[in-house]
Amino acid sequence: MALPLVAVAVLDASTFQVAVLTAAAWLPWLVIGLPVGAWVDRLPRRPVMIICDLASMLLFLSVPVAAALGVLGIGHLLAVALGAGLARVFFETADQVYLPVLLRPEQVQEGNARLQATQTASYVLGPGLAGLIAQLTGAVIGLLLDAVSFLLSAICLLRIRTVERRPERTNASASLRREITDGIGFVARDPYLRVMTVFGAASNIGLVGYQAILVVFLVRSVGLEPGLVGVSVGAMSLGGIIGALVATVVARRVGTARAMLAAALFTGPPALLIPLAGGGARLLWPILGGLLVSLGVAIGNVVKGTFRQTYTPHHLLGRVTVSMQLLNYGTIPLAAVLAGALGTAFGPGRAVWAMTGWLALTPLILLIGPIRRRRDLPAAPDVA
């Protein structure tokens, strides 16, 4: 929230420039995602995550410093978004591989649910804080809190006492290219991971597409003040906390495969409520739509993340994770640029309609594979 607000409120950025900021933050997944997976499978994960936190802290701290010196520009914001996105590729990949090291297999789903809940809580608190700070003291100051949050993350990671075993390599002489190919091949051959990957990529086009221009839409088309924009976006994320808290119960009651299908249903059609935003009571429509979408995303992320971590052989987990994320997250910069282009050509409102309309159709993808015929996702790959 803070970077787009700085771009809009301080630098008077265009709709396309704000969308490109989002694209820059996700571009590293497309460029270096695959080798990062192989590197993470070779490295101790906690030090990687701590280094990423400290690098992100310095990047976000550079924005208020540049503003104080009078040299802040769009190029600087793009560099920060790109650098923080690069750190995020390493951090999230290591994070996915590190969790099963800390927990027993039967604890992984509950662990994912708790992480999803706290992550979503930050989505609720963060935009509200960013909007409030932007209105009271200026958008740039919000990035100071960003920097502090990464420092706190690094301190928390330093306090973990679990000793991580040195990552094992099944073939020490294998080249980086061969290791990358092994991860891609595992995902491409598996009927469950393959469909989940395509669904994630398609839904992210709609999700990130409307989110990339949501601030512009709410400020310039709907006419909201920055503080109300932050509160509204935070309220739209509340469903994610609920979804994370109930994901484990839902998966246990109805089955993991059915829970994933239900989550996709919440993620898609309710998004059509978001472009109905307007003044007064009409502001409730995007909040309701965003709440239902975030509910579905949270449940789906918990189920999918747990399935991938327990289903995939651990020595392949880093490579399988980034092989899926390459397509999942690789579509995000393209979606952001597309949304920005549509918003520039036809206006933010019509661009939001286009992105949410696409998102509403994406649950149909999960009906292509074997997921629709099962109550629960399998515990291990079919050997055959």
Order of alpha helices (4+ residues) and beta strands (2+ residues): alpha-alpha-alpha-alpha-alpha-alpha-alpha-alpha-alpha-alpha-alpha-alpha-alpha-alpha
